[in-house]
Amino acid sequence: MNEKNLTIIQMNDLHGYMEEHYEYFFNGREKVYEKVGGLSRIATYLEDVRKAKSDNVLFLDGGDTFHGTYPVVHTKGKILIELLNKLKIDGMTAHWDFAYGIDGLKEILKELSYPMLAVNAYDEKSNELVFNPYIIKEVNDLKVGIIGIAATIVDKVMPQHFSEGIYFTLGNLELPKYIKTLKEEKEVDLIIVLSHLGFSQDVKLSKEVSGIDVLLSAHTHNRLYEPVKINETLIIQSGCHGSFLGHLDIKVKDKEVVSYNHQLVVLDKKIKKNEKMETLVKKKLLPYKTKLDEVVGKTLTNLDRSEVFESTMDNFLLQAILDKTKREVAFSNGWRYGVSIPLGDISVNDLWNIIPVNPKISLVQMDGKEIWEMLEENIERTFSTDPYKQMGGYLKRSLGLKVYFKVENSYPTRIQQLFINDKPIDLKRIYDVAYVTTQGVPLKYGKNRKDLEIDSINVLKEYVEKEKIIKAPLRRTFIAI
């Protein structure tokens, strides 16, 4: 067999962002913020690559696509369907895409021109797969097997309605069977795994499972400027929010990748916007423009979610929650998604980007021992030495406390000292806690839960209008010692 060329373009963790937006970058001294991304730039890049490569291109989506912005959540993902179909995606897998329940996701899939793939999502009653485990695409005389793995955490740490009627495995035990089927029965030339497990999980997976040529990783928002090679497997991951694309050119001979070239493409102003796509996006967003463009205040802090221990964006959210509830401590989930809000105006759209699920503010009573145990569990799920036990985003966002911990210790011995409002925690005392979503405080902790009538967006809006100018610096809530 002569060498055959194939180009793989990866998009992962779009989180519903259709237009250009602010993204953070590092310049060696500090974070800087630039406007990048947007489906119109993605359309231009794909058009150029397909033309240059004679259409010997696969475009694959790693999931976290149909959720994350107000227009997308408001339409339960459907606003994106026409736009994504025009990009001619070849296949996807999923995570937050289950936010509308399995029936809501299936409604989206009815109109998509490409399939959802997952070897690890099962119907609870039949134990049958909910989606196709793989597809075969023929590109440039190459038969390419593409296997999907959805996020395993959907039924473990996400809100319960995400997984009603379905359950998820890790996919590592199923994967060898499908690789064998594709190689031996279907005689494919190449195996691509499209995964939403997370980067460290995918590294471990590639060490355990042979036969994967290319693994397209997602979930953890890594910006990989070079592929990571584990045994024979090339792994790439390409940021988030549609700010980046992964571009991987490979040469295949005798069913082996013999050479490759990779680029993490920043979708900045050097890439022109596709006029047709830009017009269509603006048309889709027009009904929301007046509502979302309203300016409600200003920020003197760059608000983002770029750091694992805490974030300025979530400190802003928790400040507003504590101001409203007058509770001692506040918790929210360690979300990764939500584009940056640099110094300057804060719009209603910015508020929705912070917390598009817009949950009610909730109250609960927890004793000190429960708070300690909940935080130990959360640290383990973030930093477990076994990647397969890492089950979340960043550390739980917290305000009103300070945690000194040893990252390198094993569960449950990481926390060295824990303070509530500058006083050592009393393990027997009951604390009044505010939180948002069961990812903030899981159901197994606390008692006397109560949902308030006010939702998160209104709490944020009230707080901004009251303060006028927001300051939400990092507070060193979690300190690794």
LUMROVO-308405 format. One record per residue (C-alpha): residue number from 1; residue in three letters; x, y, z. Coordinates in pm, whole numbers, plus 32768, in hexadecimal, padded with zeros to 4 digits. Example, Ala and Ser with C-alpha at 12.3 -4.5 7.8 and 13.67 -1.06 7.14 Angstrom:
# LUMROVO-308405
{1 ALA {84CE 7E3E 830C}}
{2 SER {8557 7F96 82CA}}
END
This chain:
# LUMROVO-308405
{1 MET {8000 8000 8000}}
{2 ASN {8082 8158 7FA7}}
{3 GLU {8084 826A 80AB}}
{4 LYS {7F30 830D 80D4}}
{5 ASN {7EF5 8465 8167}}
{6 LEU {7DE0 84B4 825E}}
{7 THR {7D92 85F5 8316}}
{8 ILE {7CD4 85E9 845E}}
{9 ILE {7C39 8729 84E6}}
{10 GLN {7BCA 8722 8650}}
{11 MET {7AD1 8801 8703}}
{12 ASN {7A89 87BC 8871}}
{13 ASP {79CB 8864 898D}}
{14 LEU {791F 896E 88B8}}
{15 HIS {7825 89A8 89D3}}
{16 GLY {7734 8A58 88EB}}
{17 TYR {780E 8B83 888C}}
{18 MET {77A4 8BF5 8732}}
{19 GLU {784A 8D4C 871F}}
{20 GLU {79A6 8DCE 8761}}
{21 HIS {79E8 8E07 88D2}}
{22 TYR {7AFC 8E5B 89C6}}
{23 GLU {7BF3 8D45 8A14}}
{24 TYR {7D19 8D51 8B03}}
{25 PHE {7E7F 8D1A 8A95}}
{26 PHE {7FCF 8D29 8B47}}
{27 ASN {80E9 8E0F 8ADA}}
{28 GLY {81F2 8D9D 8BD3}}
{29 ARG {819C 8EA2 8CD9}}
{30 GLU {8023 8EA5 8CF6}}
{31 LYS {7EDC 8E45 8C56}}
{32 VAL {7E67 8F0F 8B2E}}
{33 TYR {7D13 8F09 8A88}}
{34 GLU {7CCD 8F01 8914}}
{35 LYS {7B95 8ED7 8842}}
{36 VAL {7BA2 8D8C 8787}}
{37 GLY {7AC5 8C70 8712}}
{38 GLY {796C 8C65 867B}}
{39 LEU {78C6 8B72 858B}}
{40 SER {790A 8C5E 8467}}
{41 ARG {7A83 8C3B 8499}}
{42 ILE {7A60 8AC3 84C2}}
{43 ALA {79A1 8ABC 8377}}
{44 THR {7AB3 8B7F 82C7}}
{45 TYR {7BC8 8AA1 834E}}
{46 LEU {7B13 8963 82EA}}
{47 GLU {7AC8 89E8 8190}}
{48 ASP {7C35 8A41 8159}}
{49 VAL {7CB8 88F5 81DE}}
{50 ARG {7BC3 8824 8114}}
{51 LYS {7C26 88DD 7FD9}}
{52 ALA {7D9B 88BD 8020}}
{53 LYS {7D81 874C 807C}}
{54 SER {7C98 86E5 7F60}}
{55 ASP {7B8A 8690 805F}}
{56 ASN {7C61 8581 80FF}}
{57 VAL {7BEA 8607 824D}}
{58 LEU {7B2D 8588 837D}}
{59 PHE {7A90 8688 8466}}
{60 LEU {7A35 85F9 85BB}}
{61 ASP {798E 8692 86ED}}
{62 GLY {79ED 861E 884B}}
{63 GLY {78A8 868E 88F1}}
{64 ASP {783E 878F 89F5}}
{65 THR {77A1 8836 88CA}}
{66 PHE {762C 886A 8903}}
{67 HIS {763D 8923 8A4E}}
{68 GLY {76E7 8A52 8AE9}}
{69 THR {764D 8B99 8A6D}}
{70 TYR {74F7 8C33 8A9F}}
{71 PRO {7476 8C0B 8938}}
{72 VAL {74E8 8AA1 892D}}
{73 VAL {7454 8A42 8A80}}
{74 HIS {7315 8B09 8A38}}
{75 THR {72DB 8A3D 88F9}}
{76 LYS {7355 88F7 8996}}
{77 GLY {7471 88EC 889D}}
{78 LYS {739E 890C 8763}}
{79 ILE {7420 8A64 86FF}}
{80 LEU {756B 89BD 86A7}}
{81 ILE {74E9 88A9 85C5}}
{82 GLU {74DB 8963 8479}}
{83 LEU {7628 8A0E 84BD}}
{84 LEU {76E3 88CF 8515}}
{85 ASN {764C 880E 83F4}}
{86 LYS {76E1 8911 8309}}
{87 LEU {783B 88C3 8396}}
{88 LYS {781B 875A 8319}}
{89 ILE {788B 86B1 8458}}
{90 ASP {78CF 853D 8437}}
{91 GLY {7878 84CF 8599}}
{92 MET {786E 8532 8707}}
{93 THR {785B 84B0 886A}}
{94 ALA {77C3 8558 899C}}
{95 HIS {77BD 85D8 8B04}}
{96 TRP {76F5 8717 8B56}}
{97 ASP {762C 86BF 8A21}}
{98 PHE {7561 85DF 8B0B}}
{99 ALA {74E6 8715 8BCA}}
{100 TYR {738E 86F8 8B28}}
{101 GLY {736E 8589 8B81}}
{102 ILE {7391 8468 8A91}}
{103 ASP {724C 84C3 89E2}}
{104 GLY {72BF 8629 89B0}}
{105 LEU {7408 85B4 891F}}
{106 LYS {7356 84C4 8836}}
{107 GLU {7280 85E6 87B9}}
{108 ILE {73BE 869C 8757}}
{109 LEU {7452 8567 86B5}}
{110 LYS {731F 8539 85D5}}
{111 GLU {7380 8677 851D}}
{112 LEU {74FA 8654 851F}}
{113 SER {759F 85E3 83DE}}
{114 TYR {76A7 851C 849C}}
{115 PRO {769C 8411 85AD}}
{116 MET {76D3 8407 8723}}
{117 LEU {77CC 82F6 877F}}
{118 ALA {77FB 824E 88D2}}
{119 VAL {786B 80F0 8935}}
{120 ASN {7814 8134 8AA1}}
{121 ALA {76AF 81C0 8AB7}}
{122 TYR {75AB 80B5 8B05}}
{123 ASP {7433 80A1 8B2D}}
{124 GLU {73E1 8045 8C97}}
{125 LYS {72C9 7F54 8C39}}
{126 SER {735E 7E9E 8B11}}
{127 ASN {74D3 7ECC 8B58}}
{128 GLU {74F4 7F16 89E4}}
{129 LEU {75C8 8030 895A}}
{130 VAL {750A 8176 892F}}
{131 PHE {75E2 81ED 880B}}
{132 ASN {76B3 814E 86FC}}
{133 PRO {780A 80F3 8785}}
{134 TYR {78C3 8147 8644}}
{135 ILE {78AE 81B1 84D9}}
{136 ILE {798C 8168 83AF}}
{137 LYS {79EB 8284 82C6}}
{138 GLU {7AA0 8256 817A}}
{139 VAL {7B8C 8377 8132}}
{140 ASN {7C9E 8378 8027}}
{141 ASP {7C80 81FC 7FFE}}
{142 LEU {7CAC 81D1 8176}}
{143 LYS {7BAB 811A 8247}}
{144 VAL {7BA3 81D1 8394}}
{145 GLY {7AF4 8143 84C5}}
{146 ILE {7A7D 8250 85B8}}
{147 ILE {7A19 81DD 8717}}
{148 GLY {796D 82C1 8812}}
{149 ILE {7987 82C9 898E}}
{150 ALA {7899 83B2 8A47}}
{151 ALA {78EB 8451 8B96}}
{152 THR {78D9 8343 8C9F}}
{153 ILE {787A 843F 8DAE}}
{154 VAL {7721 8491 8D22}}
{155 ASP {766F 83A3 8E13}}
{156 LYS {7767 83CF 8F2F}}
{157 VAL {7792 8541 8F7C}}
{158 MET {76A4 85F8 8E91}}
{159 PRO {753C 8657 8EEB}}
{160 GLN {745D 8523 8EF2}}
{161 HIS {7382 8580 8DCA}}
{162 PHE {74B0 8570 8CE0}}
{163 SER {74B8 83F4 8CF8}}
{164 GLU {7352 8390 8D40}}
{165 GLY {731F 823C 8C9C}}
{166 ILE {748B 820B 8C38}}
{167 TYR {75D7 81B2 8CD7}}
{168 PHE {7743 81D9 8C76}}
{169 THR {787A 8106 8C91}}
{170 LEU {79DE 817D 8C62}}
{171 GLY {79EF 80DF 8B0A}}
{172 ASN {7B4A 804D 8B3C}}
{173 LEU {7AC9 7EE7 8B50}}
{174 GLU {79EE 7F06 8A1B}}
{175 LEU {7AF0 7FB5 8943}}
{176 PRO {7BD4 7E89 88F0}}
{177 LYS {7AA9 7DC7 8868}}
{178 TYR {7A4D 7EDC 8775}}
{179 ILE {7BB5 7F12 870C}}
{180 LYS {7BD0 7D9E 86BE}}
{181 THR {7A88 7DA3 85FB}}
{182 LEU {7AF2 7ECC 852D}}
{183 LYS {7C4D 7E48 84E2}}
{184 GLU {7C03 7CDA 84A8}}
{185 GLU {7A9E 7CD1 8425}}
{186 LYS {7A7A 7E28 8384}}
{187 GLU {7BE8 7E39 8317}}
{188 VAL {7C10 7FAB 8364}}
{189 ASP {7D5B 8059 8328}}
{190 LEU {7D4C 8143 8452}}
{191 ILE {7CA7 8158 85A9}}
{192 ILE {7C3F 82AA 8638}}
{193 VAL {7BAD 82BE 8796}}
{194 LEU {7AD3 83EC 87DB}}
{195 SER {7AD1 840B 8956}}
{196 HIS {7A37 84EE 8A5C}}
{197 LEU {7ADE 8449 8B87}}
{198 GLY {7BE6 8557 8BC3}}
{199 PHE {7D56 8571 8B6E}}
{200 SER {7DF0 84B1 8C90}}
{201 GLN {7CEA 83A1 8C6A}}
{202 ASP {7D39 8386 8AF8}}
{203 VAL {7EAD 8367 8B40}}
{204 LYS {7E66 8243 8C28}}
{205 LEU {7D76 81AD 8B2C}}
{206 SER {7E80 81BC 8A1C}}
{207 LYS {7F76 8106 8AFE}}
{208 GLU {7E7B 7FEF 8B3E}}
{209 VAL {7DD7 7FC3 89E9}}
{210 SER {7EA2 7F7C 88B0}}
{211 GLY {7E37 7FBC 874C}}
{212 ILE {7DD1 812B 8768}}
{213 ASP {7E7D 81FC 865D}}
{214 VAL {7DEF 8351 86B6}}
{215 LEU {7D34 83B3 87F3}}
{216 LEU {7C75 84FA 87EB}}
{217 SER {7C58 8560 8958}}
{218 ALA {7B5F 8656 89EF}}
{219 HIS {7ABF 86C5 8B39}}
{220 THR {7BED 8757 8BEF}}
{221 HIS {7C25 8882 8B04}}
{222 ASN {7D98 883A 8AD1}}
{223 ARG {7E44 8909 89C7}}
{224 LEU {7F37 880C 893A}}
{225 TYR {8031 88B8 8859}}
{226 GLU {80D3 8769 8808}}
{227 PRO {8036 860E 87FD}}
{228 VAL {8082 8525 891E}}
{229 LYS {80F3 83D0 88A5}}
{230 ILE {80A4 82A7 8985}}
{231 ASN {8123 8163 88EE}}
{232 GLU {8095 8171 878A}}
{233 THR {7F7F 826A 87DE}}
{234 LEU {7F84 83DE 8788}}
{235 ILE {7EB1 84AF 8879}}
{236 ILE {7E3F 8611 8838}}
{237 GLN {7D51 86FD 88ED}}
{238 SER {7CF9 885A 8877}}
{239 GLY {7C8D 894E 8986}}
{240 CYS {7B20 89B1 899D}}
{241 HIS {7A0A 8AA6 893D}}
{242 GLY {7A5A 8A88 87C9}}
{243 SER {7B89 8B64 8805}}
{244 PHE {7C6D 8A5A 8771}}
{245 LEU {7C6E 8939 867F}}
{246 GLY {7D5D 8816 8679}}
{247 HIS {7DF5 87D1 8521}}
{248 LEU {7EA3 8682 84F6}}
{249 ASP {7F37 8616 83A6}}
{250 ILE {7F9D 84AA 8397}}
{251 LYS {8032 83BF 8297}}
{252 VAL {7FBC 8257 82A1}}
{253 LYS {806E 812E 8205}}
{254 ASP {8019 7FBF 8237}}
{255 LYS {7F1D 801F 8345}}
{256 GLU {801B 80E1 8412}}
{257 VAL {8050 8254 844C}}
{258 VAL {81AB 828B 83C2}}
{259 SER {81C1 8406 83F5}}
{260 TYR {80F0 8523 847A}}
{261 ASN {80E3 869B 849F}}
{262 HIS {800B 8755 859A}}
{263 GLN {7F9E 88B9 85DB}}
{264 LEU {7EC4 894B 86EC}}
{265 VAL {7E0D 8A51 8620}}
{266 VAL {7DAC 8B91 86D4}}
{267 LEU {7C74 8C1C 862D}}
{268 ASP {7CDF 8D87 8646}}
{269 LYS {7CB5 8EB3 8560}}
{270 LYS {7DB1 8E25 8468}}
{271 ILE {7C9A 8D3A 83FC}}
{272 LYS {7B85 8DEF 8342}}
{273 LYS {7A1D 8DB7 83A2}}
{274 ASN {794B 8CF6 82AA}}
{275 GLU {7843 8DF4 8243}}
{276 LYS {7728 8CFB 820E}}
{277 MET {7761 8C53 835D}}
{278 GLU {7789 8DA2 840E}}
{279 THR {763F 8E1E 837C}}
{280 LEU {758D 8CE0 83E3}}
{281 VAL {7619 8CEE 8545}}
{282 LYS {75AC 8E59 856D}}
{283 LYS {7451 8E00 84ED}}
{284 LYS {7436 8CE5 85EB}}
{285 LEU {74A5 8DC8 8709}}
{286 LEU {73D8 8EFA 86A8}}
{287 PRO {72AA 8EA3 8784}}
{288 TYR {738F 8E9E 88B6}}
{289 LYS {7465 8FCE 8869}}
{290 THR {73A3 90DD 8923}}
{291 LYS {7383 9009 8A5D}}
{292 LEU {74EA 8F8F 8A63}}
{293 ASP {759B 90D0 89FE}}
{294 GLU {7518 9195 8B28}}
{295 VAL {763A 9218 8BFB}}
{296 VAL {75FD 91ED 8D70}}
{297 GLY {7748 9260 8E08}}
{298 LYS {78C1 9254 8DEF}}
{299 THR {79D9 917A 8E70}}
{300 LEU {7B2F 91E6 8EED}}
{301 THR {7B9A 9079 8EF5}}
{302 ASN {7BD9 8FA1 8DC4}}
{303 LEU {7AD6 8E8E 8DF1}}
{304 ASP {7B30 8D36 8D6E}}
{305 ARG {7B41 8BC5 8DCA}}
{306 SER {7CA8 8B81 8D69}}
{307 GLU {7D29 8AFD 8EB7}}
{308 VAL {7CEB 89B2 8F61}}
{309 PHE {7CEC 8A1E 90D2}}
{310 GLU {7BF8 8B40 90B3}}
{311 SER {7B88 8C3F 8FB5}}
{312 THR {7B30 8DAE 8FAC}}
{313 MET {79F2 8D60 8EEC}}
{314 ASP {7971 8C76 8FF7}}
{315 ASN {79DF 8D5D 9111}}
{316 PHE {78F8 8E5F 9072}}
{317 LEU {77DD 8D60 9069}}
{318 LEU {7813 8CF3 91D1}}
{319 GLN {7835 8E5A 924D}}
{320 ALA {76DE 8E9F 91BC}}
{321 ILE {764D 8D64 925A}}
{322 LEU {76D7 8DB5 93B4}}
{323 ASP {7662 8F1D 9397}}
{324 LYS {7503 8EA5 934A}}
{325 THR {74EA 8D86 9446}}
{326 LYS {75C4 8E07 9567}}
{327 ARG {7642 8CA4 9598}}
{328 GLU {7796 8C47 9625}}
{329 VAL {7819 8B7E 9500}}
{330 ALA {77C1 8B5B 938F}}
{331 PHE {7811 8A48 9296}}
{332 SER {77F1 8A1D 911F}}
{333 ASN {7877 8921 9029}}
{334 GLY {79D3 8945 8F96}}
{335 TRP {7958 8985 8E35}}
{336 ARG {7A5F 89AC 8D27}}
{337 TYR {7986 8A4A 8C1C}}
{338 GLY {791A 8BB5 8C05}}
{339 VAL {79E0 8CAF 8B36}}
{340 SER {7AAC 8DC7 8BD5}}
{341 ILE {7A21 8F1A 8C39}}
{342 PRO {7B44 9010 8C31}}
{343 LEU {7B4F 9160 8CE1}}
{344 GLY {7A2C 923E 8C7E}}
{345 ASP {78B8 9213 8C47}}
{346 ILE {77F2 90E8 8CC3}}
{347 SER {76C7 908F 8BEA}}
{348 VAL {759D 8FAE 8C27}}
{349 ASN {763D 8EC0 8B2D}}
{350 ASP {7773 8EAE 8C0A}}
{351 LEU {769A 8E49 8D32}}
{352 TRP {75FC 8D2F 8C6C}}
{353 ASN {7752 8CBA 8BF6}}
{354 ILE {77BA 8C9A 8D63}}
{355 ILE {769C 8BAF 8DBF}}
{356 PRO {75BF 8B55 8C94}}
{357 VAL {7507 8A48 8D58}}
{358 ASN {747C 8B67 8E2E}}
{359 PRO {7425 8A93 8F5E}}
{360 LYS {7368 8B0C 908D}}
{361 ILE {743E 8B72 91B4}}
{362 SER {742B 8A5E 92B7}}
{363 LEU {7468 8A4B 942D}}
{364 VAL {74D9 8925 9502}}
{365 GLN {755F 88E3 965E}}
{366 MET {76A3 8820 9679}}
{367 ASP {7774 87C1 97A2}}
{368 GLY {78E8 8800 9798}}
{369 LYS {7936 8690 9764}}
{370 GLU {785D 8685 962C}}
{371 ILE {7904 87BA 959C}}
{372 TRP {7A59 871E 95D9}}
{373 GLU {79F1 85D2 953C}}
{374 MET {794E 867C 9411}}
{375 LEU {7A89 8743 93C9}}
{376 GLU {7B69 8611 93EF}}
{377 GLU {7A8D 8559 92F5}}
{378 ASN {7A99 8680 9207}}
{379 ILE {7C14 869E 921C}}
{380 GLU {7C30 8529 91D3}}
{381 ARG {7B4C 8546 90A5}}
{382 THR {7C24 8660 9022}}
{383 PHE {7D81 85DE 9070}}
{384 SER {7D61 8465 9095}}
{385 THR {7EA3 83B0 9039}}
{386 ASP {7DC4 82BE 8F7A}}
{387 PRO {7D41 8386 8E51}}
{388 TYR {7C0E 82A8 8E3B}}
{389 LYS {7B9F 832B 8F8F}}
{390 GLN {7BB5 8497 8F23}}
{391 MET {7A49 84F7 8EFA}}
{392 GLY {7A15 8668 8EE1}}
{393 GLY {7A88 87B9 8E6A}}
{394 TYR {7B65 8890 8F43}}
{395 LEU {7B5D 889A 90BF}}
{396 LYS {7A0C 88ED 9156}}
{397 ARG {79E5 8A67 9165}}
{398 SER {79C4 8ADD 92CB}}
{399 LEU {79A9 8C22 9389}}
{400 GLY {79B3 8C57 9502}}
{401 LEU {7ABC 8B51 9542}}
{402 LYS {7C2E 8B0D 9513}}
{403 VAL {7CC8 89B8 94D7}}
{404 TYR {7E35 8958 9504}}
{405 PHE {7E76 880A 945B}}
{406 LYS {7F7E 871B 93D5}}
{407 VAL {7F3F 86CA 9268}}
{408 GLU {802A 859F 9276}}
{409 ASN {7F7B 84F1 9397}}
{410 SER {7E80 83DB 935E}}
{411 TYR {7D0C 83EB 93A2}}
{412 PRO {7C8D 8442 94A7}}
{413 THR {7DC4 84DC 9546}}
{414 ARG {7E07 8611 9473}}
{415 ILE {7D6B 8725 9545}}
{416 GLN {7E59 879B 9654}}
{417 GLN {7D8F 88BD 96DE}}
{418 LEU {7C3B 8950 968B}}
{419 PHE {7BB8 8AA2 96FE}}
{420 ILE {7A58 8B30 96EA}}
{421 ASN {7A61 8CAD 96EA}}
{422 ASP {7BC0 8CAE 9780}}
{423 LYS {7B67 8BBE 989C}}
{424 PRO {7BD1 8A50 98AC}}
{425 ILE {7AAF 8978 983B}}
{426 ASP {79E1 88D7 9950}}
{427 LEU {7991 877A 98D2}}
{428 LYS {785A 8761 99AD}}
{429 ARG {77CC 88BA 996D}}
{430 ILE {76B3 88F4 9872}}
{431 TYR {7708 89F4 9764}}
{432 ASP {7610 8AB2 968C}}
{433 VAL {7670 8A7B 9521}}
{434 ALA {75F9 8B09 93D4}}
{435 TYR {763C 8A58 928B}}
{436 VAL {75D3 8A2A 9121}}
{437 THR {7587 88D4 9085}}
{438 THR {75CA 8780 911A}}
{439 GLN {7728 879D 9088}}
{440 GLY {775E 88B2 918A}}
{441 VAL {76E5 87DD 92AE}}
{442 PRO {7692 8672 9252}}
{443 LEU {754C 85E5 92D9}}
{444 LYS {75F5 84FB 93D0}}
{445 TYR {7678 8621 949D}}
{446 GLY {75B7 8701 958C}}
{447 LYS {744E 871F 95FC}}
{448 ASN {732D 8814 95EB}}
{449 ARG {7362 8863 947D}}
{450 LYS {7297 8981 93F0}}
{451 ASP {7286 8A1E 9296}}
{452 LEU {724A 8B94 929C}}
{453 GLU {715F 8C36 91A5}}
{454 ILE {7274 8D08 910B}}
{455 ASP {7353 8C81 8FF8}}
{456 SER {74C6 8CB4 8FBE}}
{457 ILE {74AF 8DB1 8EA2}}
{458 ASN {73CF 8E98 8F6B}}
{459 VAL {74B5 8E7D 9097}}
{460 LEU {75DE 8EDD 8FBF}}
{461 LYS {751D 8FF9 8F1D}}
{462 GLU {74A7 9085 906A}}
{463 TYR {7606 9075 90F4}}
{464 VAL {76A0 9128 8FCB}}
{465 GLU {7596 9236 8FCB}}
{466 LYS {75CA 9269 913E}}
{467 GLU {7749 9270 9136}}
{468 LYS {7765 931E 8FE1}}
{469 ILE {78D3 92BD 8FC8}}
{470 ILE {793C 9155 900D}}
{471 LYS {7A7F 90E5 90B2}}
{472 ALA {7AAD 8F6E 90D1}}
{473 PRO {7C20 8F23 9100}}
{474 LEU {7CB4 8DCE 9146}}
{475 ARG {7CA6 8D91 92BE}}
{476 ARG {7D8B 8C61 92E1}}
{477 THR {7C67 8B8F 935A}}
{478 PHE {7D22 8A4A 9316}}
{479 ILE {7E93 8A52 9368}}
{480 ALA {7F74 892E 930D}}
{481 ILE {8087 890B 9414}}
END
